[in-house]
């Protein structure tokens, strides 16, 4: 009985590590995606501001 409880605990622990990794990777993806979008927006705004001055 104790062995079964330990294997269930181990299974849940492994599952929680998997979900933590998934959340971490999704967070990193969203941050990098947002950073890329902000960089593109900044470049477009700079080009637009330069075009007005000419």
Number of C-alpha atoms within 10 A of each C-alpha: 5 7 8 9 10 11 11 12 12 12 12 12 12 12 12 12 12 12 12 12 12 12 12 12 12 12 12 12 12 12 12 12 12 12 12 12 12 12 12 12 12 12 12 12 12 11 11 11 11 10 9 7 6 5
